[in-house]
Amino acid sequence: MKKAIPWIAVGAVVLVIAFFALKPAGAGTTVVDVKGVQKAATDGARIVDVRSVGEFEGGHVPGAQNVPLDQLQSVASQWDKNAPVLVYCQTGARSAEAVSMLEQAGFTKILHFDKGIVAWTGSLEQGGGSSAAPSTAAAVKPTAIPVMYEFYTGW
């Protein structure tokens, strides 16, 4: 019996890991490719770029809104939770987090362009586009106060 206990514990751990590794994405989440993004845009889905303002201005999917990941929860609270929302970022990591946030908020039709803008083969819009959140970059004014950084290297 004592020999079986460690094997039971190992089996339980394996089952828990398998559950989380194989757990499907939220019931309303669909992974899409470039054609799926284009179809979603044609069908009127909200296209959301969760990258930073600077990344967005450098080039984004036409018609996308810029809602940086750290602002997504507050901005998305104003959206229709039953309307389709497509999210993407640079490579898929931040948008995966965005999908999780939207699922937890109760959104039912989430589309995830999980390969990110690096996989985008269509044309890109440059500049501010249709940003949902105003850029704070213009509000920052230099104060002409010098800033000193000290790094202790232990020499």
DSSP file (Angstrom, degrees, kcal/mol; ACC not computed):
  #  RESIDUE AA STRUCTURE BP1 BP2  ACC     N-H-->O    O-->H-N    N-H-->O    O-->H-N    TCO  KAPPA ALPHA  PHI   PSI    X-CA   Y-CA   Z-CA
    1    1 A M    >>        0   0    0      0, 0.0     4,-1.2     0, 0.0     3,-0.6   0.000 360.0 360.0 360.0 -39.3    0.0    0.0    0.0
    2    2 A K  T 34  +     0   0    0      1,-0.2     3,-0.1     2,-0.2     0, 0.0   0.832 360.0  54.3 -63.8 -30.7    2.8    2.4    0.8
    3    3 A K  T 3> S+     0   0    0      1,-0.2     4,-0.7     2,-0.2    -1,-0.2   0.772 104.7  55.0 -72.3 -25.3    4.3    1.9   -2.7
    4    4 A A  H <> S+     0   0    0     -3,-0.6     4,-2.4     1,-0.2     5,-0.2   0.785  92.4  70.8 -78.8 -28.6    0.9    2.9   -4.3
    5    5 A I  H  X S+     0   0    0     -4,-1.2     4,-2.4     1,-0.2     5,-0.2   0.920  98.2  47.0 -59.8 -48.1    0.6    6.2   -2.5
    6    6 A P  H  > S+     0   0    0      0, 0.0     4,-2.6     0, 0.0    -1,-0.2   0.897 113.1  50.5 -61.4 -36.4    3.4    8.0   -4.5
    7    7 A W  H  X S+     0   0    0     -4,-0.7     4,-2.4     2,-0.2    -2,-0.2   0.873 109.6  50.0 -69.2 -35.2    2.0    6.6   -7.7
    8    8 A I  H  X S+     0   0    0     -4,-2.4     4,-2.3     2,-0.2    -1,-0.2   0.912 111.7  48.8 -65.7 -42.4   -1.4    7.9   -6.9
    9    9 A A  H  X S+     0   0    0     -4,-2.4     4,-2.2     2,-0.2    -2,-0.2   0.923 112.0  48.1 -63.5 -44.5    0.0   11.3   -6.1
   10   10 A V  H  X S+     0   0    0     -4,-2.6     4,-2.5     1,-0.2    -2,-0.2   0.912 111.3  51.5 -62.2 -42.7    2.0   11.3   -9.4
   11   11 A G  H  X S+     0   0    0     -4,-2.4     4,-2.3     1,-0.2    -1,-0.2   0.897 109.0  50.2 -61.3 -40.8   -1.2   10.3  -11.2
   12   12 A A  H  X S+     0   0    0     -4,-2.3     4,-2.2     2,-0.2    -1,-0.2   0.913 110.8  49.0 -64.4 -42.7   -3.2   13.1   -9.6
   13   13 A V  H  X S+     0   0    0     -4,-2.2     4,-2.6     1,-0.2     5,-0.2   0.919 110.7  50.7 -62.4 -43.7   -0.5   15.7  -10.6
   14   14 A V  H  X S+     0   0    0     -4,-2.5     4,-2.7     1,-0.2    -1,-0.2   0.904 110.0  50.4 -61.3 -41.9   -0.5   14.4  -14.2
   15   15 A L  H  X S+     0   0    0     -4,-2.3     4,-2.4     2,-0.2    -1,-0.2   0.907 110.9  48.4 -63.8 -41.7   -4.3   14.6  -14.4
   16   16 A V  H  X S+     0   0    0     -4,-2.2     4,-2.1     2,-0.2     5,-0.2   0.933 113.5  47.0 -64.1 -45.7   -4.3   18.2  -13.1
   17   17 A I  H  X S+     0   0    0     -4,-2.6     4,-2.5     1,-0.2     5,-0.2   0.921 112.7  49.7 -62.2 -44.0   -1.5   19.2  -15.5
   18   18 A A  H  X S+     0   0    0     -4,-2.7     4,-2.5    -5,-0.2    -1,-0.2   0.891 108.0  54.5 -62.7 -39.6   -3.3   17.5  -18.4
   19   19 A F  H  X S+     0   0    0     -4,-2.4     4,-0.8     1,-0.2    -1,-0.2   0.946 114.0  39.4 -59.5 -49.1   -6.6   19.3  -17.5
   20   20 A F  H  < S+     0   0    0     -4,-2.1    -2,-0.2     1,-0.2    -1,-0.2   0.841 117.1  50.0 -72.7 -32.5   -5.0   22.7  -17.6
   21   21 A A  H  < S+     0   0    0     -4,-2.5    -1,-0.2    -5,-0.2    -2,-0.2   0.864 120.7  34.4 -72.6 -35.3   -2.9   22.0  -20.7
   22   22 A L  H  < S+     0   0    0     -4,-2.5    -1,-0.2    -5,-0.2    -2,-0.2   0.412  84.8 126.1-100.6   0.7   -5.8   20.5  -22.7
   23   23 A K     <  -     0   0    0     -4,-0.8     3,-0.1    -5,-0.2    -3,-0.0  -0.411  63.1-121.7 -61.0 126.9   -8.5   22.8  -21.4
   24   24 A P        -     0   0    0      0, 0.0     3,-0.1     0, 0.0    -1,-0.1  -0.291  29.0 -98.7 -68.6 156.5  -10.2   24.5  -24.3
   25   25 A A        -     0   0    0      1,-0.2     4,-0.1     4,-0.1    75,-0.0  -0.117  68.0 -54.5 -62.0 172.5  -10.3   28.2  -24.6
   26   26 A G    >   -     0   0    0      1,-0.1     3,-2.2     2,-0.1    -1,-0.2  -0.050  57.0-107.2 -51.0 154.5  -13.4   29.9  -23.5
   27   27 A A  T 3  S+     0   0    0      1,-0.3    -1,-0.1    -3,-0.1    81,-0.1   0.799 119.6  43.3 -57.7 -31.3  -16.6   28.7  -25.1
   28   28 A G  T 3  S+     0   0    0     79,-0.3    82,-2.6    81,-0.0     2,-0.4   0.247  91.7 106.1 -99.9  14.2  -16.9   31.9  -27.2
   29   29 A T  E <   -a  110   0A   0     -3,-2.2     2,-0.4    80,-0.2    82,-0.2  -0.815  42.3-179.2-102.6 132.6  -13.3   32.1  -28.3
   30   30 A T  E     -a  111   0A   0     80,-2.5    82,-3.0    -2,-0.4     2,-0.4  -0.996  22.7-136.2-128.4 130.4  -12.2   31.3  -31.8
   31   31 A V  E     -a  112   0A   0     -2,-0.4     2,-0.3    80,-0.2    82,-0.2  -0.719  30.5-170.3 -83.1 132.9   -8.6   31.4  -33.1
   32   32 A V        -     0   0    0     80,-2.5    82,-0.4    -2,-0.4    83,-0.4  -0.858  15.1-145.9-125.0 158.8   -8.4   33.0  -36.5
   33   33 A D     >  -     0   0    0     -2,-0.3     4,-2.1    80,-0.1     5,-0.2  -0.317  52.0 -72.6-104.1-167.0   -5.8   33.5  -39.2
   34   34 A V  H  > S+     0   0    0      1,-0.2     4,-2.4     2,-0.2     5,-0.2   0.910 134.9  49.5 -58.4 -44.4   -5.3   36.4  -41.6
   35   35 A K  H  > S+     0   0    0      1,-0.2     4,-2.5     2,-0.2    -1,-0.2   0.873 109.0  53.5 -63.6 -35.7   -8.4   35.5  -43.6
   36   36 A G  H  > S+     0   0    0      2,-0.2     4,-2.5     1,-0.2    -1,-0.2   0.873 107.8  50.1 -65.8 -36.9  -10.4   35.2  -40.4
   37   37 A V  H  X S+     0   0    0     -4,-2.1     4,-2.4     2,-0.2    -2,-0.2   0.935 111.7  48.2 -64.7 -45.9   -9.3   38.7  -39.4
   38   38 A Q  H  X S+     0   0    0     -4,-2.4     4,-2.2     1,-0.2    -2,-0.2   0.897 113.1  47.8 -62.4 -40.8  -10.4   40.1  -42.8
   39   39 A K  H  X S+     0   0    0     -4,-2.5     4,-2.5     2,-0.2    -1,-0.2   0.913 110.7  51.5 -65.9 -42.5  -13.8   38.2  -42.6
   40   40 A A  H  <>S+     0   0    0     -4,-2.5     5,-2.9     1,-0.2     4,-0.4   0.908 110.1  49.1 -61.3 -41.6  -14.3   39.6  -39.0
   41   41 A A  H ><5S+     0   0    0     -4,-2.4     3,-1.0     1,-0.2    -1,-0.2   0.917 112.2  48.3 -63.4 -43.0  -13.6   43.1  -40.2
   42   42 A T  H 3<5S+     0   0    0     -4,-2.2    -2,-0.2     1,-0.2    -1,-0.2   0.871 109.8  52.9 -63.5 -37.4  -16.1   42.7  -43.1
   43   43 A D  T 3<5S-     0   0    0     -4,-2.5    -1,-0.2    -5,-0.1    -2,-0.2   0.493 122.2-105.8 -79.4  -3.1  -18.7   41.2  -40.8
   44   44 A G  T < 5 +     0   0    0     -3,-1.0    -3,-0.2    -4,-0.4    -2,-0.1   0.672  61.1 159.9  91.4  18.0  -18.4   44.3  -38.5
   45   45 A A      < -     0   0    0     -5,-2.9     2,-0.6    -6,-0.2    -1,-0.2  -0.376  49.8-105.7 -69.0 152.5  -16.4   42.8  -35.5
   46   46 A R  E     -b   85   0A   0     38,-2.4    40,-3.5    -2,-0.0     2,-0.6  -0.721  33.8-151.2 -76.8 120.5  -14.6   45.2  -33.2
   47   47 A I  E     -b   86   0A   0     -2,-0.6    18,-2.9    16,-0.4     2,-0.5  -0.869  15.3-169.9 -99.1 119.7  -10.9   44.8  -34.1
   48   48 A V  E     -bc  87  65A   0     38,-3.6    40,-1.9    -2,-0.6     2,-0.6  -0.947  15.1-161.8-121.5 122.3   -8.8   45.6  -31.1
   49   49 A D  E     -bc  88  66A   0     16,-3.4    18,-2.2    -2,-0.5    40,-0.2  -0.899   4.2-169.1 -98.3 116.1   -5.0   46.0  -31.1
   50   50 A V        +     0   0    0     38,-2.5    19,-1.9    -2,-0.6    20,-0.2   0.228  49.6 110.0 -95.2  15.3   -3.7   45.6  -27.5
   51   51 A R  S    S-     0   0    0     37,-0.3    -2,-0.1    17,-0.2    16,-0.0  -0.230  80.3 -77.0 -78.2 176.0   -0.2   46.8  -28.2
   52   52 A S     >  -     0   0    0     16,-0.1     4,-2.5     1,-0.1     5,-0.2  -0.224  43.6-105.7 -68.9 164.2    1.2   50.1  -27.0
   53   53 A V  H  > S+     0   0    0      1,-0.2     4,-2.7     2,-0.2     5,-0.2   0.908 121.2  51.3 -57.9 -44.3    0.3   53.4  -28.6
   54   54 A G  H  > S+     0   0    0      1,-0.2     4,-1.3     2,-0.2    -1,-0.2   0.901 110.5  47.4 -62.7 -42.0    3.7   53.7  -30.3
   55   55 A E  H  > S+     0   0    0      2,-0.2     4,-0.6     1,-0.2    -1,-0.2   0.913 112.7  50.5 -64.0 -42.1    3.5   50.1  -31.7
   56   56 A F  H >< S+     0   0    0     -4,-2.5     3,-1.3     1,-0.2    -2,-0.2   0.922 108.3  51.2 -61.7 -46.1    0.0   50.8  -33.0
   57   57 A E  H 3< S+     0   0    0     -4,-2.7    70,-2.9     1,-0.3    -1,-0.2   0.770 101.4  63.6 -65.5 -25.2    1.0   54.1  -34.7
   58   58 A G  H 3< S-     0   0    0     -4,-1.3    -1,-0.3     1,-0.3    -2,-0.2   0.707 129.1 -41.6 -70.8 -20.3    3.9   52.2  -36.4
   59   59 A G    <<  +     0   0    0     -3,-1.3     2,-0.3    -4,-0.6    -1,-0.3  -0.424  65.2 174.5 154.8 130.2    1.4   50.0  -38.3
   60   60 A H  B     -E  125   0B   0     65,-2.1    65,-2.9    -3,-0.2     3,-0.1  -0.937  44.1 -75.7-146.2 165.6   -1.9   48.2  -37.5
   61   61 A V    >   -     0   0    0     -2,-0.3     3,-2.2    63,-0.2    63,-0.1  -0.435  65.9 -95.2 -61.3 132.7   -4.7   46.2  -39.1
   62   62 A P  T 3  S+     0   0    0      0, 0.0    -1,-0.1     0, 0.0    62,-0.0  -0.267 109.7  15.7 -55.0 132.4   -6.9   48.7  -41.0
   63   63 A G  T 3  S+     0   0    0      1,-0.3   -16,-0.4    -3,-0.1     2,-0.1   0.419  93.0 142.2  85.5  -0.4   -9.9   49.7  -38.9
   64   64 A A    <   -     0   0    0     -3,-2.2    66,-1.0   -18,-0.1     2,-0.4  -0.381  44.6-137.0 -74.9 151.8   -8.4   48.5  -35.6
   65   65 A Q  E     -c   48   0A   0    -18,-2.9   -16,-3.4    64,-0.1     2,-0.7  -0.846  15.7-129.8-101.4 143.2   -8.8   50.3  -32.4
   66   66 A N  E     +c   49   0A   0     -2,-0.4    67,-1.1    62,-0.2    66,-0.8  -0.861  37.3 159.1 -97.6 114.6   -5.8   50.7  -30.1
   67   67 A V        -     0   0    0    -18,-2.2     5,-0.1    -2,-0.7   -15,-0.1  -0.829  35.9-137.9-130.7  92.6   -6.6   49.7  -26.5
   68   68 A P    >>  -     0   0    0      0, 0.0     3,-2.8     0, 0.0     4,-0.7  -0.159  24.6-111.0 -51.9 145.5   -3.4   48.9  -24.7
   69   69 A L  G >4 S+     0   0    0    -19,-1.9     3,-1.0     1,-0.3     4,-0.5   0.822 116.3  58.3 -50.3 -40.0   -3.6   45.8  -22.6
   70   70 A D  G 34 S+     0   0    0      1,-0.2    -1,-0.3   -20,-0.2     4,-0.2   0.622 112.2  41.6 -70.0 -10.0   -3.4   47.7  -19.3
   71   71 A Q  G <> S+     0   0    0     -3,-2.8     4,-2.2     2,-0.1     5,-0.3   0.445  87.6  96.8-108.9  -4.3   -6.5   49.7  -20.3
   72   72 A L  H <X S+     0   0    0     -3,-1.0     4,-3.3    -4,-0.7     5,-0.3   0.890  78.8  52.5 -59.0 -47.0   -8.5   46.9  -21.8
   73   73 A Q  H  > S+     0   0    0     -4,-0.5     4,-1.1     1,-0.2    -1,-0.2   0.918 113.7  42.5 -59.2 -44.8  -10.7   46.1  -18.7
   74   74 A S  H  4 S+     0   0    0      2,-0.2    -1,-0.2     1,-0.2     4,-0.2   0.903 119.5  42.9 -70.7 -39.4  -11.9   49.6  -18.2
   75   75 A V  H >< S+     0   0    0     -4,-2.2     3,-1.7     1,-0.2    -2,-0.2   0.930 112.4  52.6 -71.1 -44.9  -12.5   50.3  -21.9
   76   76 A A  H >< S+     0   0    0     -4,-3.3     3,-1.8     1,-0.3    -1,-0.2   0.717  91.0  76.2 -66.1 -20.6  -14.1   47.0  -22.6
   77   77 A S  T 3< S+     0   0    0     -4,-1.1    -1,-0.3    -5,-0.3    -2,-0.2   0.691  94.2  53.2 -63.5 -15.2  -16.6   47.5  -19.7
   78   78 A Q  T <  S+     0   0    0     -3,-1.7    -1,-0.3    -4,-0.2    -2,-0.2   0.463  94.3  93.5 -96.2  -3.4  -18.4   49.9  -22.1
   79   79 A W  S <  S-     0   0    0     -3,-1.8     2,-0.5    -4,-0.2    -3,-0.0  -0.505  87.5 -97.9 -92.4 158.9  -18.7   47.4  -24.9
   80   80 A D    >   -     0   0    0     -2,-0.2     3,-1.1     1,-0.1    -1,-0.1  -0.642  29.1-151.5 -71.9 120.2  -21.6   45.0  -25.8
   81   81 A K  T 3  S+     0   0    0     -2,-0.5    27,-2.6     1,-0.2    28,-0.5   0.601  93.0  53.1 -74.2 -10.8  -20.5   41.6  -24.4
   82   82 A N  T 3  S+     0   0    0     25,-0.2    -1,-0.2    26,-0.1    -2,-0.0   0.482  89.2  93.3-101.1  -4.7  -22.5   39.8  -27.1
   83   83 A A  S <  S-     0   0    0     -3,-1.1    26,-0.4     1,-0.1    25,-0.2  -0.632  89.3 -96.7 -86.7 147.3  -20.9   41.6  -30.1
   84   84 A P        -     0   0    0      0, 0.0   -38,-2.4     0, 0.0     2,-0.4  -0.405  39.8-170.8 -67.5 136.3  -17.8   40.0  -31.7
   85   85 A V  E     -bd  46 110A   0     24,-2.5    26,-3.1   -40,-0.2     2,-0.5  -0.996   5.8-162.1-128.9 124.7  -14.5   41.3  -30.6
   86   86 A L  E     -bd  47 111A   0    -40,-3.5   -38,-3.6    -2,-0.4     2,-0.4  -0.926  11.5-168.7-107.5 129.9  -11.2   40.4  -32.3
   87   87 A V  E     +bd  48 112A   0     24,-2.5    26,-2.3    -2,-0.5     2,-0.3  -0.912  12.9 158.9-119.9 146.4   -8.0   40.9  -30.5
   88   88 A Y  E     +b   49   0A   0    -40,-1.9   -38,-2.5    -2,-0.4   -37,-0.3  -0.972   9.5 177.7-153.3 165.5   -4.4   40.8  -31.6
   89   89 A C        -     0   0    0     24,-0.5    28,-2.7    -2,-0.3    29,-0.2  -0.511  56.0 -61.8-142.3-147.3   -0.9   42.1  -30.6
   90   90 A Q  S    S-     0   0    0     26,-0.3    28,-2.0    -2,-0.2    29,-0.2   0.952 122.3  -8.5 -75.4 -51.7    2.6   41.7  -31.9
   91   91 A T  S    S-     0   0    0     25,-0.2    25,-0.1    26,-0.1    -1,-0.1   0.449 103.1 -91.4-129.9  -4.6    3.1   38.0  -31.6
   92   92 A G  S  > S+     0   0    0     23,-0.0     4,-1.4    21,-0.0     5,-0.1   0.248  97.4 101.1 114.2 -13.6    0.1   36.7  -29.6
   93   93 A A  H  > S+     0   0    0      2,-0.2     4,-1.5     1,-0.2     5,-0.1   0.963  88.7  38.3 -71.7 -51.6    1.2   36.8  -26.0
   94   94 A R  H  > S+     0   0    0      1,-0.2     4,-2.2     2,-0.2    -1,-0.2   0.880 115.5  53.9 -67.3 -36.4   -0.5   40.0  -24.9
   95   95 A S  H  > S+     0   0    0      2,-0.2     4,-2.5     1,-0.2    -1,-0.2   0.827 103.2  57.0 -69.3 -28.3   -3.6   39.2  -26.9
   96   96 A A  H  X S+     0   0    0     -4,-1.4     4,-1.9     2,-0.2    -1,-0.2   0.904 108.7  46.8 -64.3 -39.9   -3.8   35.8  -25.2
   97   97 A E  H  X S+     0   0    0     -4,-1.5     4,-2.2     2,-0.2    -2,-0.2   0.884 110.4  53.1 -66.5 -38.0   -4.0   37.7  -21.9
   98   98 A A  H  X S+     0   0    0     -4,-2.2     4,-2.6     2,-0.2    -2,-0.2   0.899 106.1  53.2 -63.3 -40.8   -6.6   40.0  -23.5
   99   99 A V  H  X S+     0   0    0     -4,-2.5     4,-2.7     1,-0.2    -1,-0.2   0.929 108.6  50.0 -58.7 -45.6   -8.7   37.0  -24.4
  100  100 A S  H  X S+     0   0    0     -4,-1.9     4,-2.4     1,-0.2    -1,-0.2   0.912 110.6  49.3 -60.1 -43.9   -8.6   35.8  -20.8
  101  101 A M  H  X S+     0   0    0     -4,-2.2     4,-1.6     1,-0.2    -1,-0.2   0.920 112.4  47.5 -61.8 -44.2   -9.6   39.2  -19.6
  102  102 A L  H  X>S+     0   0    0     -4,-2.6     5,-2.5     2,-0.2     4,-0.5   0.888 110.9  51.3 -67.3 -38.4  -12.5   39.3  -22.0
  103  103 A E  H ><5S+     0   0    0     -4,-2.7     3,-1.3     1,-0.2    -1,-0.2   0.936 110.6  48.6 -61.5 -45.7  -13.6   35.8  -21.1
  104  104 A Q  H 3<5S+     0   0    0     -4,-2.4    -1,-0.2     1,-0.3    -2,-0.2   0.808 107.7  56.0 -64.6 -28.7  -13.6   36.7  -17.4
  105  105 A A  H 3<5S-     0   0    0     -4,-1.6    -1,-0.3    -5,-0.2    -2,-0.2   0.559 123.3-105.0 -81.2  -7.5  -15.6   39.8  -18.2
  106  106 A G  T <<5 +     0   0    0     -3,-1.3    -3,-0.2    -4,-0.5     2,-0.2   0.618  60.8 159.7  98.5  13.5  -18.3   37.7  -19.9
  107  107 A F      < -     0   0    0     -5,-2.5    -1,-0.3     1,-0.1   -79,-0.3  -0.497  20.9-166.9 -70.3 139.9  -17.7   38.4  -23.6
  108  108 A T  S    S+     0   0    0    -27,-2.6     2,-0.4     1,-0.2   -26,-0.1   0.658  71.8  47.6-105.8 -19.2  -19.3   35.6  -25.6
  109  109 A K        +     0   0    0    -28,-0.5   -24,-2.5   -26,-0.4     2,-0.5  -0.731  67.7 162.8-128.5  82.6  -17.8   36.1  -29.2
  110  110 A I  E     -ad  29  85A   0    -82,-2.6   -80,-2.5    -2,-0.4     2,-0.4  -0.877  18.3-165.7-106.0 129.6  -14.1   36.5  -28.9
  111  111 A L  E     -ad  30  86A   0    -26,-3.1   -24,-2.5    -2,-0.5     2,-0.5  -0.943   7.4-158.7-111.5 135.1  -11.8   36.1  -32.0
  112  112 A H  E     -ad  31  87A   0    -82,-3.0   -80,-2.5    -2,-0.4     2,-1.6  -0.945  15.3-161.2-122.7 113.5   -8.1   35.7  -31.4
  113  113 A F    >   +     0   0    0    -26,-2.3     3,-1.3    -2,-0.5   -24,-0.5  -0.690  23.8 179.2 -85.1  83.3   -5.5   36.5  -34.1
  114  114 A D  T 3   +     0   0    0     -2,-1.6    -1,-0.2   -82,-0.4   -18,-0.1   0.577  68.0  60.8 -74.0 -11.9   -3.0   34.5  -32.1
  115  115 A K  T 3  S-     0   0    0    -83,-0.4     3,-0.3     1,-0.1    -1,-0.3   0.676  98.0-148.8 -86.7 -17.8   -0.1   34.9  -34.5
  116  116 A G    X   -     0   0    0     -3,-1.3     3,-1.9     1,-0.2     4,-0.3  -0.049  37.6 -47.9  79.5 179.1   -0.1   38.6  -34.2
  117  117 A I  G >  S+     0   0    0    -28,-2.7     3,-1.3     1,-0.3    -1,-0.2   0.732 125.9  72.1 -63.1 -23.6    0.7   41.5  -36.5
  118  118 A V  G 3  S+     0   0    0    -28,-2.0    -1,-0.3    -3,-0.3    -2,-0.2   0.756 101.0  46.0 -64.2 -21.6    4.0   39.8  -37.4
  119  119 A A  G <  S+     0   0    0     -3,-1.9    -1,-0.3   -29,-0.2     2,-0.2   0.438  85.2 119.2 -97.0  -1.9    1.9   37.3  -39.4
  120  120 A W    <   +     0   0    0     -3,-1.3     4,-0.0    -4,-0.3    -3,-0.0  -0.474  36.1 179.3 -69.4 129.9   -0.3   39.9  -41.0
  121  121 A T        +     0   0    0     -2,-0.2    -1,-0.1     2,-0.1     3,-0.1   0.469  53.4  84.8-110.2  -6.1    0.0   39.8  -44.8
  122  122 A G  S    S-     0   0    0      1,-0.2     2,-0.1   -88,-0.0   -88,-0.0  -0.143  92.3 -69.5 -84.7-174.4   -2.5   42.6  -45.7
  123  123 A S        -     0   0    0      1,-0.0     2,-0.4    -2,-0.0    -1,-0.2  -0.356  47.7-136.3 -73.6 158.2   -1.8   46.3  -45.9
  124  124 A L        -     0   0    0    -63,-0.1     2,-0.3    -3,-0.1   -63,-0.2  -0.914   4.0-135.1-116.7 143.4   -1.2   48.3  -42.7
  125  125 A E  B     -E   60   0B   0    -65,-2.9   -65,-2.1    -2,-0.4     2,-0.3  -0.752  22.8-147.5 -89.1 145.4   -2.6   51.6  -41.6
  126  126 A Q        +     0   0    0     -2,-0.3     3,-0.4   -67,-0.2   -68,-0.2  -0.768  52.4  18.5-108.9 157.4    0.0   54.0  -40.1
  127  127 A G  S    S-     0   0    0    -70,-2.9   -68,-0.2    -2,-0.3    -2,-0.1  -0.354 111.6 -29.9  86.3-162.7   -0.6   56.6  -37.4
  128  128 A G  S >  S+     0   0    0      1,-0.2     3,-0.6    -2,-0.1   -62,-0.2   0.775  71.9 170.6 -68.6 -30.6   -3.3   57.0  -34.8
  129  129 A G  T 3   -     0   0    0     -3,-0.4     2,-0.5     1,-0.2    -1,-0.2  -0.260  66.5 -23.5  56.6-136.7   -6.1   55.4  -36.8
  130  130 A S  T 3  S-     0   0    0    -66,-1.0    -1,-0.2     2,-0.0   -64,-0.2  -0.472  78.1-177.7-108.0  59.4   -9.3   54.8  -34.7
  131  131 A S    <   -     0   0    0     -3,-0.6   -64,-0.1    -2,-0.5   -66,-0.1  -0.349  20.1-158.3 -63.1 132.5   -7.7   54.7  -31.3
  132  132 A A  S    S+     0   0    0    -66,-0.8    -1,-0.2     1,-0.1   -65,-0.1   0.743  81.6  49.4 -81.3 -25.1  -10.3   54.0  -28.5
  133  133 A A  S    S-     0   0    0    -67,-1.1    -1,-0.1    -3,-0.0   -67,-0.1  -0.961  93.6-115.1-118.4 129.8   -8.0   55.5  -25.9
  134  134 A P        -     0   0    0      0, 0.0     2,-0.2     0, 0.0   -81,-0.1  -0.312  36.1-106.9 -63.2 143.5   -6.4   59.0  -26.3
  135  135 A S        -     0   0    0      1,-0.1     3,-0.3   -82,-0.1     4,-0.2  -0.510  20.9-160.0 -71.0 133.4   -2.7   58.9  -26.5
  136  136 A T  S >> S+     0   0    0     -2,-0.2     4,-0.7     1,-0.2     3,-0.5   0.519  77.1  87.4 -89.0  -5.7   -1.0   60.3  -23.4
  137  137 A A  G >4 S+     0   0    0      1,-0.2     3,-0.8     2,-0.2    -1,-0.2   0.879  86.4  51.2 -61.7 -38.0    2.2   60.9  -25.3
  138  138 A A  G 34 S+     0   0    0     -3,-0.3    -1,-0.2     1,-0.2    -2,-0.1   0.767 104.4  58.9 -70.6 -24.3    1.0   64.4  -26.3
  139  139 A A  G <4 S+     0   0    0     -3,-0.5     2,-0.5    -4,-0.2    -1,-0.2   0.631  82.5  96.7 -80.8 -13.2    0.1   65.3  -22.7
  140  140 A V    <<  -     0   0    0     -3,-0.8    -3,-0.0    -4,-0.7    -4,-0.0  -0.666  56.3-171.5 -81.4 123.1    3.7   64.7  -21.5
  141  141 A K        -     0   0    0     -2,-0.5     2,-0.1     2,-0.0    -2,-0.0  -0.953  24.9-117.1-117.6 132.3    5.6   68.0  -21.3
  142  142 A P        -     0   0    0      0, 0.0     0, 0.0     0, 0.0     0, 0.0  -0.380  17.6-162.5 -65.6 143.7    9.3   68.2  -20.6
  143  143 A T        -     0   0    0      2,-0.2    -2,-0.0    -2,-0.1     0, 0.0   0.509  29.0-129.9-103.7  -7.3   10.2   70.0  -17.5
  144  144 A A        +     0   0    0      1,-0.3     0, 0.0     0, 0.0     0, 0.0   0.685  62.6 138.0  62.9  19.5   13.8   70.6  -18.3
  145  145 A I        -     0   0    0      1,-0.0    -1,-0.3     0, 0.0    -2,-0.2  -0.854  56.7-122.3 -94.0 121.6   14.7   69.2  -14.8
  146  146 A P        -     0   0    0      0, 0.0     2,-0.5     0, 0.0    -1,-0.0  -0.330  21.4-151.4 -65.7 145.2   17.7   67.0  -15.1
  147  147 A V        -     0   0    0      2,-0.0     2,-0.5    -2,-0.0     0, 0.0  -0.962   6.5-159.6-117.6 133.0   17.3   63.4  -14.0
  148  148 A M        -     0   0    0     -2,-0.5     2,-0.5     2,-0.0     0, 0.0  -0.951   2.2-164.2-117.5 129.9   20.3   61.5  -12.7
  149  149 A Y        -     0   0    0     -2,-0.5     2,-0.5     2,-0.0    -2,-0.0  -0.926   5.0-160.8-109.7 135.7   20.4   57.7  -12.5
  150  150 A E        -     0   0    0     -2,-0.5     2,-0.6     2,-0.0    -2,-0.0  -0.967   3.2-167.6-118.1 128.7   22.9   56.0  -10.4
  151  151 A F        -     0   0    0     -2,-0.5     2,-0.7     2,-0.0    -2,-0.0  -0.960  11.0-149.7-116.9 119.6   23.8   52.4  -11.0
  152  152 A Y        +     0   0    0     -2,-0.6    -2,-0.0     1,-0.1     0, 0.0  -0.782  17.0 177.2 -89.1 120.2   25.8   50.6   -8.4
  153  153 A T        -     0   0    0     -2,-0.7    -1,-0.1     0, 0.0    -2,-0.0   0.539  42.3-121.0-101.8  -8.2   28.0   48.0  -10.0
  154  154 A G              0   0    0      1,-0.1    -2,-0.1     0, 0.0     0, 0.0   0.704 360.0 360.0  79.7  18.3   29.8   46.8   -6.9
  155  155 A W              0   0    0      0, 0.0    -1,-0.1     0, 0.0    -3,-0.0   0.494 360.0 360.0 -73.3 360.0   33.3   47.6   -8.2
